[in-house]
Amino acid sequence: MPKTKTKEITILQSKGAFSIFKKPKTSKKDYDFSNVLALRQLLSNEKARILNTIKTEKPHSIYELAKKLNRGFKSVSDDIKLLEKFGFVKLIVEKTKNRIRHRPEVVIDTVTIHIKL
């Protein structure tokens, strides 16, 4: 049985507002949220749909993923780049004839959000 890969995000309440902090051993760019709204955008229903489609239908490229989702390539590509930046998705470079394509792959199984009050 494969090991479950978990992404952890900690939200801390300070002076009446929530802030998101990174784990000590990760680079700043991994958790560069300015507020909880950014977290909500990262975990939107559309991004959940992208992750589900990648996991269940295993598209061979971002273009194929966009077609399966019935969305524009640019918007799907932007969402994939954000999901990749935060470690939810990995893009596998594959060469086919004279072209290079990027096959998206979900690299986590679970997202755990801790809220400290």
DSSP file (Angstrom, degrees, kcal/mol; ACC not computed):
  #  RESIDUE AA STRUCTURE BP1 BP2  ACC     N-H-->O    O-->H-N    N-H-->O    O-->H-N    TCO  KAPPA ALPHA  PHI   PSI    X-CA   Y-CA   Z-CA
    1    1 A M              0   0    0      0, 0.0     2,-0.0     0, 0.0     0, 0.0   0.000 360.0 360.0 360.0 128.6    0.0    0.0    0.0
    2    2 A P        -     0   0    0      0, 0.0     2,-0.2     0, 0.0     0, 0.0  -0.299 360.0-101.8 -68.4 151.0    1.5    3.4   -1.0
    3    3 A K        -     0   0    0      1,-0.1     2,-0.3    -2,-0.0     0, 0.0  -0.488  35.8-114.6 -72.2 138.0    2.3    5.9    1.7
    4    4 A T        -     0   0    0     -2,-0.2     2,-0.6   105,-0.1    -1,-0.1  -0.574  24.6-146.7 -73.9 131.7   -0.1    8.7    2.2
    5    5 A K        -     0   0    0     -2,-0.3   104,-3.4     2,-0.0   105,-2.0  -0.905  17.5-167.2-104.1 122.0    1.3   12.1    1.3
    6    6 A T  E     -a  110   0A   0     -2,-0.6     2,-0.5   103,-0.2   105,-0.2  -0.893  14.6-154.5-115.3 137.5    0.0   15.0    3.4
    7    7 A K  E     -a  111   0A   0    103,-2.6   105,-3.0    -2,-0.4     2,-0.4  -0.951  18.3-157.5-106.1 125.2    0.3   18.7    3.0
    8    8 A E  E     -a  112   0A   0     -2,-0.5     2,-0.4   103,-0.2   105,-0.2  -0.889  12.8-178.8-110.5 135.5    0.0   20.7    6.3
    9    9 A I  E     -a  113   0A   0    103,-2.5   105,-2.9    -2,-0.4     2,-0.5  -0.998  12.0-154.4-129.5 132.3   -1.0   24.3    6.5
   10   10 A T  E     -aB 114  21A   0     11,-0.9    11,-2.2    -2,-0.4     2,-0.5  -0.929   3.8-164.4-112.5 129.7   -1.3   26.1    9.9
   11   11 A I  E     -aB 115  20A   0    103,-3.9   105,-3.3    -2,-0.5     2,-0.4  -0.951   9.2-165.6-111.6 129.3   -3.5   29.1   10.4
   12   12 A L  E     -aB 116  19A   0      7,-3.0     7,-2.4    -2,-0.5     2,-0.4  -0.956  15.2-136.3-120.4 130.7   -2.8   31.2   13.5
   13   13 A Q  E     + B   0  18A   0    103,-2.4     2,-0.4    -2,-0.4     5,-0.2  -0.722  31.5 168.6 -84.3 129.3   -5.1   33.9   15.0
   14   14 A S  E >   - B   0  17A   0      3,-3.2     3,-1.2    -2,-0.4    -2,-0.0  -0.952  62.9 -14.6-146.7 122.7   -3.3   37.0   16.0
   15   15 A K  T 3  S-     0   0    0     -2,-0.4     3,-0.1     1,-0.3    -1,-0.0   0.869 128.4 -49.0  54.7  42.5   -4.8   40.4   17.0
   16   16 A G  T 3  S+     0   0    0      1,-0.2     2,-0.3     0, 0.0    -1,-0.3   0.573 122.6  88.2  79.9   9.9   -8.2   39.5   15.7
   17   17 A A  E <  S-B   14   0A   0     -3,-1.2    -3,-3.2    -5,-0.0     2,-0.4  -0.972  72.4-120.1-138.0 153.8   -7.1   38.3   12.3
   18   18 A F  E     -B   13   0A   0     -2,-0.3    18,-0.4    -5,-0.2     2,-0.3  -0.744  27.7-175.4 -93.2 140.5   -5.9   35.0   10.9
   19   19 A S  E     -B   12   0A   0     -7,-2.4    -7,-3.0    -2,-0.4     2,-0.5  -0.942  20.7-131.2-129.6 154.1   -2.5   34.5    9.4
   20   20 A I  E     -B   11   0A   0     -2,-0.3     2,-0.3    13,-0.3    -9,-0.2  -0.927  23.0-163.8-110.1 127.2   -1.0   31.5    7.6
   21   21 A F  E     -B   10   0A   0    -11,-2.2   -11,-0.9    -2,-0.5     2,-0.2  -0.830  12.8-129.5-111.6 148.1    2.5   30.4    8.7
   22   22 A K        -     0   0    0     -2,-0.3   -13,-0.1     9,-0.1     6,-0.1  -0.507  33.4 -96.2 -88.1 160.5    4.9   28.1    7.0
   23   23 A K    >   -     0   0    0    -15,-0.2     3,-1.6    -2,-0.2    -1,-0.1  -0.490  38.4-114.5 -70.4 148.6    6.6   25.2    8.5
   24   24 A P  T 3  S+     0   0    0      0, 0.0    -1,-0.1     0, 0.0    -2,-0.1   0.791 111.3  50.7 -58.5 -31.2   10.1   26.0    9.8
   25   25 A K  T 3  S+     0   0    0      2,-0.1     2,-0.3     0, 0.0    -2,-0.0   0.172  95.3  86.7 -98.5  20.1   11.9   23.8    7.4
   26   26 A T  S <  S-     0   0    0     -3,-1.6    -4,-0.1     1,-0.0     2,-0.1  -0.832  83.1-102.6-115.1 157.3   10.2   25.0    4.2
   27   27 A S    >>  -     0   0    0     -2,-0.3     3,-1.4     1,-0.1     4,-0.6  -0.376  32.2-112.6 -75.0 158.0   11.1   27.9    2.0
   28   28 A K  G >4 S+     0   0    0      1,-0.3     3,-1.0     2,-0.2    -1,-0.1   0.844 113.9  61.9 -59.8 -35.9    9.2   31.1    2.2
   29   29 A K  G >4 S+     0   0    0      1,-0.2     3,-0.8     2,-0.1    -1,-0.3   0.745  91.2  68.6 -65.4 -21.7    7.7   30.7   -1.3
   30   30 A D  G <4 S+     0   0    0     -3,-1.4    -1,-0.2     1,-0.3    -2,-0.2   0.852 115.2  23.1 -65.5 -34.4    6.0   27.5   -0.2
   31   31 A Y  G << S+     0   0    0     -3,-1.0     2,-1.1    -4,-0.6    -1,-0.3  -0.460  74.5 148.5-130.2  60.3    3.6   29.3    2.1
   32   32 A D    <   +     0   0    0     -3,-0.8     2,-0.4   -11,-0.1    -3,-0.1  -0.382  21.8 147.4 -93.4  56.7    3.4   32.8    0.7
   33   33 A F        -     0   0    0     -2,-1.1   -13,-0.3   -13,-0.2     3,-0.1  -0.746  35.6-163.7 -89.9 137.6   -0.2   33.5    1.7
   34   34 A S  S    S-     0   0    0     -2,-0.4     2,-0.3     1,-0.2    -1,-0.1   0.735  72.2 -17.6 -90.1 -24.5   -1.0   37.1    2.7
   35   35 A N  S >> S-     0   0    0    -16,-0.1     4,-0.9     1,-0.0     3,-0.7  -0.950  77.9 -82.4-164.1-178.9   -4.3   36.1    4.4
   36   36 A V  H 3> S+     0   0    0    -18,-0.4     4,-2.3    -2,-0.3     5,-0.2   0.767 117.9  68.6 -69.5 -25.1   -6.9   33.4    4.6
   37   37 A L  H 3> S+     0   0    0      1,-0.2     4,-2.1     2,-0.2    -1,-0.2   0.887  96.9  53.7 -59.8 -38.4   -8.6   34.6    1.4
   38   38 A A  H <> S+     0   0    0     -3,-0.7     4,-2.0     1,-0.2    -1,-0.2   0.885 107.3  50.9 -63.1 -38.4   -5.6   33.4   -0.5
   39   39 A L  H  X S+     0   0    0     -4,-0.9     4,-2.2     2,-0.2    -2,-0.2   0.915 108.2  52.0 -64.2 -42.4   -6.0   29.9    1.1
   40   40 A R  H  < S+     0   0    0     -4,-2.3    -2,-0.2     1,-0.2    -1,-0.2   0.893 109.4  50.0 -61.1 -39.9   -9.6   29.9    0.1
   41   41 A Q  H >< S+     0   0    0     -4,-2.1     3,-1.1     1,-0.2    -1,-0.2   0.883 110.3  50.3 -66.6 -37.6   -8.6   30.7   -3.5
   42   42 A L  H 3< S+     0   0    0     -4,-2.0    -2,-0.2     1,-0.3    -1,-0.2   0.880 115.9  42.1 -65.5 -37.6   -6.0   27.9   -3.5
   43   43 A L  T 3< S+     0   0    0     -4,-2.2    -1,-0.3    -5,-0.1    -2,-0.2  -0.151  87.7 144.0-103.2  38.3   -8.6   25.4   -2.2
   44   44 A S    <>  -     0   0    0     -3,-1.1     4,-2.0     1,-0.1     5,-0.2  -0.231  65.0-109.0 -72.5 164.8  -11.5   26.6   -4.4
   45   45 A N  H  > S+     0   0    0      1,-0.2     4,-2.2     2,-0.2     5,-0.1   0.862 119.4  55.7 -62.1 -36.1  -14.0   24.2   -5.9
   46   46 A E  H  > S+     0   0    0      2,-0.2     4,-1.9     1,-0.2    -1,-0.2   0.893 108.1  46.9 -65.9 -39.2  -12.5   24.7   -9.4
   47   47 A K  H  > S+     0   0    0      2,-0.2     4,-2.6     1,-0.2    -1,-0.2   0.862 110.4  53.2 -70.9 -34.4   -9.1   23.6   -8.1
   48   48 A A  H  X S+     0   0    0     -4,-2.0     4,-2.5     2,-0.2    -2,-0.2   0.895 108.4  50.9 -63.7 -39.1  -10.7   20.6   -6.4
   49   49 A R  H  X S+     0   0    0     -4,-2.2     4,-2.4     2,-0.2    -2,-0.2   0.892 109.6  50.2 -64.2 -40.1  -12.3   19.7   -9.7
   50   50 A I  H  X S+     0   0    0     -4,-1.9     4,-2.5     2,-0.2     5,-0.2   0.949 111.8  47.4 -61.7 -49.5   -8.8   20.0  -11.4
   51   51 A L  H  X S+     0   0    0     -4,-2.6     4,-2.4     1,-0.2    -2,-0.2   0.903 112.9  49.0 -60.7 -42.2   -7.2   17.7   -8.8
   52   52 A N  H  X S+     0   0    0     -4,-2.5     4,-2.7     2,-0.2     5,-0.3   0.914 111.5  49.0 -64.4 -42.7  -10.0   15.2   -9.0
   53   53 A T  H  X>S+     0   0    0     -4,-2.4     4,-2.5     2,-0.2     5,-0.6   0.900 112.2  48.4 -65.1 -40.8   -9.8   15.1  -12.8
   54   54 A I  H  X5S+     0   0    0     -4,-2.5     4,-1.2     3,-0.2    -1,-0.2   0.935 115.5  44.8 -63.0 -45.0   -6.1   14.6  -12.8
   55   55 A K  H  <5S+     0   0    0     -4,-2.4    -2,-0.2    -5,-0.2    -1,-0.2   0.883 124.4  31.0 -69.2 -39.1   -6.3   11.9  -10.2
   56   56 A T  H  <5S+     0   0    0     -4,-2.7    -3,-0.2    -5,-0.2    -2,-0.2   0.849 130.1  30.6 -91.1 -36.3   -9.2   10.0  -11.8
   57   57 A E  H  <5S-     0   0    0     -4,-2.5    -3,-0.2    -5,-0.3    -2,-0.1   0.583  85.5-148.2-103.7 -11.1   -8.8   10.6  -15.6
   58   58 A K     << -     0   0    0     -4,-1.2    -4,-0.2    -5,-0.6    -3,-0.1   0.907  16.6-153.0  46.0  64.2   -5.0   10.9  -15.8
   59   59 A P        -     0   0    0      0, 0.0    -1,-0.1     0, 0.0     3,-0.1  -0.326  12.5-137.3 -65.7 150.2   -4.7   13.4  -18.6
   60   60 A H  S    S+     0   0    0     43,-0.1     2,-0.3     1,-0.1     3,-0.1   0.550  80.5   9.3 -86.0  -9.0   -1.5   13.3  -20.7
   61   61 A S  S  > S-     0   0    0     42,-0.1     4,-1.9     1,-0.1    42,-0.2  -0.973  76.1-104.8-159.6 167.7   -1.2   17.1  -20.9
   62   62 A I  H  > S+     0   0    0     40,-0.7     4,-2.6    -2,-0.3     5,-0.2   0.872 121.1  56.3 -66.1 -36.5   -2.5   20.4  -19.5
   63   63 A Y  H  > S+     0   0    0      2,-0.2     4,-2.0     1,-0.2    -1,-0.2   0.931 107.6  46.7 -60.7 -46.3   -4.3   20.9  -22.9
   64   64 A E  H  > S+     0   0    0      1,-0.2     4,-2.3     2,-0.2    -1,-0.2   0.887 111.1  53.1 -63.0 -38.9   -6.1   17.5  -22.5
   65   65 A L  H  X S+     0   0    0     -4,-1.9     4,-2.0     2,-0.2    -2,-0.2   0.925 107.2  51.3 -60.7 -45.7   -7.0   18.5  -18.9
   66   66 A A  H  X>S+     0   0    0     -4,-2.6     5,-2.4     1,-0.2     4,-0.8   0.891 110.2  49.6 -60.0 -40.3   -8.5   21.8  -20.1
   67   67 A K  H ><5S+     0   0    0     -4,-2.0     3,-0.6     1,-0.2    -1,-0.2   0.913 109.9  50.2 -64.9 -43.0  -10.6   19.9  -22.7
   68   68 A K  H 3<5S+     0   0    0     -4,-2.3    -1,-0.2     1,-0.2    -2,-0.2   0.848 115.1  44.0 -63.9 -33.3  -11.8   17.4  -20.1
   69   69 A L  H 3<5S-     0   0    0     -4,-2.0    -1,-0.2    -5,-0.2    -2,-0.2   0.565 106.8-128.1 -86.0  -9.9  -12.8   20.3  -17.8
   70   70 A N  T <<5 +     0   0    0     -4,-0.8     2,-0.3    -3,-0.6    -3,-0.2   0.912  68.5 123.4  58.5  44.7  -14.4   22.3  -20.6
   71   71 A R      < -     0   0    0     -5,-2.4    -1,-0.2    -6,-0.1    -2,-0.1  -0.845  69.6 -84.7-128.5 164.7  -12.2   25.3  -19.7
   72   72 A G     >  -     0   0    0     -2,-0.3     4,-2.0     1,-0.1     5,-0.2  -0.401  33.0-125.1 -70.7 147.4   -9.7   27.5  -21.5
   73   73 A F  H  > S+     0   0    0      1,-0.2     4,-3.0     2,-0.2     5,-0.2   0.910 107.4  53.6 -58.4 -45.4   -6.1   26.3  -21.6
   74   74 A K  H  > S+     0   0    0      1,-0.2     4,-2.5     2,-0.2    -1,-0.2   0.911 109.9  45.8 -60.8 -45.7   -4.8   29.6  -20.1
   75   75 A S  H  > S+     0   0    0      2,-0.2     4,-2.1     1,-0.2    -1,-0.2   0.900 115.6  46.3 -67.7 -38.8   -7.0   29.5  -17.0
   76   76 A V  H  X S+     0   0    0     -4,-2.0     4,-2.7     2,-0.2    -2,-0.2   0.915 112.0  51.8 -66.8 -42.3   -6.3   25.8  -16.4
   77   77 A S  H  X S+     0   0    0     -4,-3.0     4,-2.3    -5,-0.2    -2,-0.2   0.913 109.9  49.0 -60.1 -43.7   -2.5   26.4  -16.9
   78   78 A D  H  X S+     0   0    0     -4,-2.5     4,-1.8     2,-0.2    -1,-0.2   0.911 112.3  48.2 -62.1 -42.9   -2.6   29.2  -14.4
   79   79 A D  H  X S+     0   0    0     -4,-2.1     4,-2.5     1,-0.2    -2,-0.2   0.900 111.0  50.9 -64.4 -41.0   -4.4   27.1  -11.9
   80   80 A I  H  X S+     0   0    0     -4,-2.7     4,-2.5     1,-0.2    -2,-0.2   0.906 107.8  52.7 -63.3 -41.8   -2.0   24.2  -12.4
   81   81 A K  H  X S+     0   0    0     -4,-2.3     4,-2.4     2,-0.2    -1,-0.2   0.893 110.6  47.7 -62.1 -39.6    1.0   26.5  -11.9
   82   82 A L  H  X S+     0   0    0     -4,-1.8     4,-1.7     2,-0.2    -2,-0.2   0.928 112.3  48.4 -66.0 -45.0   -0.5   27.7   -8.6
   83   83 A L  H  <>S+     0   0    0     -4,-2.5     5,-2.8     1,-0.2     6,-1.1   0.857 113.0  49.2 -63.4 -34.5   -1.2   24.1   -7.5
   84   84 A E  H ><5S+     0   0    0     -4,-2.5     3,-1.6     4,-0.2    -2,-0.2   0.907 106.0  56.4 -69.3 -42.0    2.4   23.2   -8.5
   85   85 A K  H 3<5S+     0   0    0     -4,-2.4    -2,-0.2     1,-0.3    -1,-0.2   0.863 110.7  44.3 -57.6 -37.7    3.8   26.1   -6.5
   86   86 A F  T 3<5S-     0   0    0     -4,-1.7    -1,-0.3    -5,-0.1    -2,-0.2   0.273 120.0-106.9 -96.6  11.8    2.2   24.9   -3.3
   87   87 A G  T < 5S+     0   0    0     -3,-1.6    -3,-0.2     2,-0.2    -2,-0.1   0.662  88.4 113.2  81.6  17.5    3.1   21.3   -3.8
   88   88 A F  S   <S+     0   0    0     -5,-2.8    19,-2.1     1,-0.2    20,-0.7   0.794  80.1  29.8 -86.8 -31.1   -0.2   19.8   -4.7
   89   89 A V  E     -C  106   0B   0     -6,-1.1     2,-0.4    17,-0.2    -2,-0.2  -0.944  62.5-155.8-132.8 147.4    0.7   18.9   -8.3
   90   90 A K  E     -C  105   0B   0     15,-2.9    15,-2.0    -2,-0.3     2,-0.6  -0.974  16.0-139.3-120.6 139.1    3.9   17.9  -10.2
   91   91 A L  E     -C  104   0B   0     -2,-0.4     2,-0.6    13,-0.2    11,-0.0  -0.889  13.2-153.9-100.9 121.8    4.4   18.5  -13.9
   92   92 A I  E     -C  103   0B   0     11,-2.9    11,-3.0    -2,-0.6     2,-0.5  -0.838  13.0-136.9 -95.7 121.7    6.1   15.6  -15.7
   93   93 A V  E     +C  102   0B   0     -2,-0.6     2,-0.4     9,-0.2     9,-0.2  -0.674  27.4 179.4 -81.9 125.6    8.0   16.6  -18.8
   94   94 A E  E     -C  101   0B   0      7,-2.8     7,-2.9    -2,-0.5     2,-0.5  -0.986  19.9-142.7-128.8 138.2    7.4   14.2  -21.7
   95   95 A K  E     +C  100   0B   0     -2,-0.4     2,-0.4     5,-0.2     5,-0.2  -0.872  18.4 178.5-101.2 129.3    8.8   14.4  -25.2
   96   96 A T  E >   -C   99   0B   0      3,-2.7     3,-2.7    -2,-0.5     2,-0.2  -0.967  62.3 -53.7-130.8 115.7    6.6   13.2  -28.1
   97   97 A K  T 3  S-     0   0    0     -2,-0.4    -2,-0.0     1,-0.3     0, 0.0  -0.380 123.1 -18.7  53.7-116.6    8.0   13.5  -31.6
   98   98 A N  T 3  S+     0   0    0     -2,-0.2     2,-0.3    -3,-0.1    -1,-0.3   0.206 123.9  84.6-102.8  15.4    9.1   17.2  -31.9
   99   99 A R  E <   -C   96   0B   0     -3,-2.7    -3,-2.7     2,-0.0     2,-0.5  -0.830  61.6-146.6-120.3 155.2    7.0   18.4  -29.0
  100  100 A I  E     -C   95   0B   0     -2,-0.3     2,-0.3    -5,-0.2    -5,-0.2  -0.983  21.2-175.2-116.8 129.3    7.3   18.7  -25.2
  101  101 A R  E     -C   94   0B   0     -7,-2.9    -7,-2.8    -2,-0.5     2,-0.6  -0.886  21.3-133.7-122.7 158.0    4.2   18.3  -23.1
  102  102 A H  E     -C   93   0B   0     -2,-0.3   -40,-0.7    -9,-0.2    -9,-0.2  -0.937  16.0-157.9-114.0 112.0    3.7   18.6  -19.4
  103  103 A R  E     -C   92   0B   0    -11,-3.0   -11,-2.9    -2,-0.6     2,-0.2  -0.797  16.2-136.5 -91.2 118.4    1.7   15.8  -17.8
  104  104 A P  E     -C   91   0B   0      0, 0.0     2,-0.4     0, 0.0   -13,-0.2  -0.508  23.4-177.1 -76.4 142.8    0.1   16.9  -14.5
  105  105 A E  E     -C   90   0B   0    -15,-2.0   -15,-2.9    -2,-0.2     2,-0.4  -0.990  26.5-126.8-141.0 129.6    0.2   14.5  -11.6
  106  106 A V  E     -C   89   0B   0     -2,-0.4   -17,-0.2   -17,-0.2   -18,-0.1  -0.616  23.5-175.3 -74.8 129.7   -1.3   14.9   -8.1
  107  107 A V        +     0   0    0    -19,-2.1     2,-0.3    -2,-0.4   -18,-0.2   0.381  58.5  61.2-112.1   2.8    1.4   14.3   -5.5
  108  108 A I        -     0   0    0    -20,-0.7  -102,-0.2     1,-0.1     3,-0.1  -0.915  49.6-168.7-126.4 157.5   -0.5   14.5   -2.3
  109  109 A D  S    S+     0   0    0   -104,-3.4     2,-0.3    -2,-0.3  -103,-0.2   0.645  75.3  30.5-109.2 -27.4   -3.4   12.5   -0.9
  110  110 A T  E     -a    6   0A   0   -105,-2.0  -103,-2.6     2,-0.0     2,-0.5  -0.987  55.5-156.7-140.4 142.1   -4.5   14.7    2.1
  111  111 A V  E     -a    7   0A   0     -2,-0.3     2,-0.5  -105,-0.2  -103,-0.2  -0.991  15.9-166.4-116.8 124.2   -4.5   18.4    3.0
  112  112 A T  E     -a    8   0A   0   -105,-3.0  -103,-2.5    -2,-0.5     2,-0.5  -0.949   1.0-166.4-113.2 125.9   -4.5   19.1    6.7
  113  113 A I  E     -a    9   0A   0     -2,-0.5     2,-0.5  -105,-0.2  -103,-0.2  -0.954   2.8-162.9-114.6 124.2   -5.3   22.6    8.0
  114  114 A H  E     -a   10   0A   0   -105,-2.9  -103,-3.9    -2,-0.5     2,-0.6  -0.898   0.5-163.8-105.1 131.0   -4.6   23.4   11.6
  115  115 A I  E     -a   11   0A   0     -2,-0.5     2,-0.6  -105,-0.2  -103,-0.2  -0.964   4.3-164.7-117.2 117.0   -6.3   26.5   13.1
  116  116 A K  E      a   12   0A   0   -105,-3.3  -103,-2.4    -2,-0.6    -2,-0.0  -0.889 360.0 360.0-103.8 123.3   -4.8   27.8   16.3
  117  117 A L              0   0    0     -2,-0.6    -1,-0.1  -105,-0.2  -105,-0.1   0.403 360.0 360.0-101.1 360.0   -6.9   30.2   18.3
